[in-house]
């Protein structure tokens, strides 16, 4: 059987008819990628630019902020600086104003002070270096000071007014009191005056015036004065008793016043007694008495009798012992009268002692001394003096002791004559150890006198040893002084201790008459005189002590020494005597006192800030100051001040340039220490320098620091230079090259100088002020005479031109015979 | 060069590049979509052709099978009745069914490709529109950046002016 093939079904149509890709699908992302990259690049650039811009803006903003903060801080600092300067300036002006103001009314003071304030405010407003806010700030900050100064000044003006008014009232009251006291208590005018006085006192109290008077005090004073007058006039104790009763009855006097007056009564009572007592004492001393009168005097005193005697002139002396109390009389009996006679006795003894002593000092030999001593034992002498042998013995031993003591003092106290001391000691030995007029030597006496004599003799031996040592010491000290005088005290060692060296220096200095010579001597020795060092250091400490307001003598001495050292320019002496810690102060002092008064200089130093780095700040202006030669004339600070000084006139330029730059530079540094801007400090220094200097020929000269120095320095310079050139005709110097300068700050000595300060040799190159003034006066007279002569000639010429030729002149030109003018 | 100029320049460059880039992207998107759409359309055409060819092949095989069936029947001397007939009918009907299924499947695939082409174009336009919008946005952004820089600069100037006034006051 054949097989019939069957239909075989195909698979799934979808599988059989699958879609076929004719190419890969394109990706939009892929094709858009470059464009997107471009976009992204743009975004990146944009973001980067934006970020950069943001950063730069932030940076610029921050920078601007910092610059702004800095500028504002700088502005504030500048404001502070200007404020401080203005404050100082204003305080000084106001202080000066208040010190010189004499207003006695507050209105007057305020008006004048307000003008000062207005000027000051205007000066602030007119500044171009300040912004309106700065000016407003400064003025605002100054306002309390304005108010304080004005208030203080008003208070002072009021106080002055009160003082004046008080003084007037006080003088008025005092005058009336004086007038009233001339009158008796019951006099009508006295009563009227007292009434007026009391009214005046009440008015003064109402007005707050301090007259020192009150109604009660005046009443008490009048009562007291009246009673006091009575007390002084009282001559007896009874009168004083009566006054005492009146005091107790007084209704005006208080207990204290009464007690005071009672004391015065007692005083007067004692005074009366004392006067009588003193009269008696005086009479007793004046009496010419001998030893026999003593008993009678004592008896008179004891009984209160009157004793009548004579004085040495033969005048009568009456002593009424009854005028004093018994106790006083007893003191005469027990003490005063015996003392009078003992004095007479002692006086004789002392004369004996003094006679021998003066003879020994005068050169008496030992033999002469023994002869003097022997003469005291003569009977005439004993009779005349009332002495006996034992008295003379005691006097001679006393004489020996006093001579020995004098010799000891001479040896101990310093320089002495060796021969004189030896002669004195030999005399003592002779008096004590030699027999005199056959008597045993005093040293052999077994009693107290012998003991005393032996003690004296032993001390004589000691004094001789002391003298030898003192001579050796003196010789060494003299060697030291010689070394100082030779300038070798610190070079040659002769075994002196430091203290001994100081003594040698002191001794050598004491031989120099002037401070300048002393400084030169110290400079020659390169030595320190410690007394000066201590003096200068202590002076600095006292000057800087805020509690010290007055300059003591020690400080004055130290300042004189320092000024002399500075003027002489002895740097070695300066270094040796100024301690390193004090140098800043003394350098400032030196600089500032060359311009300012000592008080102002001290005030500035106390205001300075010592921590300020002066040299660093000074660098800002150093180029303007540290100039050489004529470069100075180009500096702004100089030209400004110079034109101000000369008024712009064409005058000779100064040639003492180093002096100018040194002083102005140092002064600038001192002002910088005040915290002032360097430029302002330089300007201030320049102003102050030119304020205190004047141009004299070719130098700028410090105006002498004395009150109202009257002389015209330029004229003095002209006269002295003329004089110098006349005296030195051989010198080839033009007058313009010469000027004058005062020597070492003195106004008394003037020297001819050349080229801005160098001394010129020659005749008449040094003048004292008197001589200079004489020459100027002489020149003035000569000039006046010449001017008068010239004026007379001019006057004659004027008269002649007005009146025509004189008759004689006309006659001279007319021929007397012809009557016609003479032919030429 | 001051920051404002730099910022403005950077913004301008950014805007310009953004504008041009987005515009280029828009063009690229449209062109790519068009390209893809055409690919799909081409594939639809190819699918139609393949469907027709496949249907023709089925029918040709069916005709051949029917001929073989008839030949086999004839050789056996059997009348075309009963099972032989059923076999022929089966071939016939199966052929038709397969042809219909092939045609149906081909239609579906073609429709799919046409849809793909349409979708591709729509997507391209849509993205191009987005890119164009972005391009405009870039320009606006650039302008905004320049304005911002100018504003910053103005603020800075005002700040400096203020400081200067304070310093001079």
Interface residues (C-beta under 8 A of the other chain):
Chain A: X1 X2 X3 X4 X5 X6 X7 X9 X10 X13 X14 X16 X17 X18 X19 X20 X21 X22 X23 X25 X26 X27 X28 X31 X32 X34 X35 X36 X37 X38 X39 X40 X41 X42 X43 X44 X45 X46 X47 X48 X49 X50 X52 X53 X54 X56 X57 X60 X61 X64 X65 X67 X68 X71 X72 X75 X131 X132 X133
Chain B: X2 X3 X4 X6 X7 X9 X10 X11 X13 X14 X15 X16 X17 X18 X20 X21 X22 X23 X24 X25 X28 X29 X31 X32 X33 X35 X36 X39 X42 X43 X46 X47 X50 X51 X54 X58 X62 X65 X68 X69 X72 X73 X75 X76 X83 X84 X87 X90 X91 X94 X95 X98 X101 X102 X104 X105 X106 X108 X109 X112 X113 X123 X124 X127 X131 X134 X138 X141 X142 X145 X148 X149 X152 X153 X155 X156 X159 X160 X163 X166 X167 X168 X169
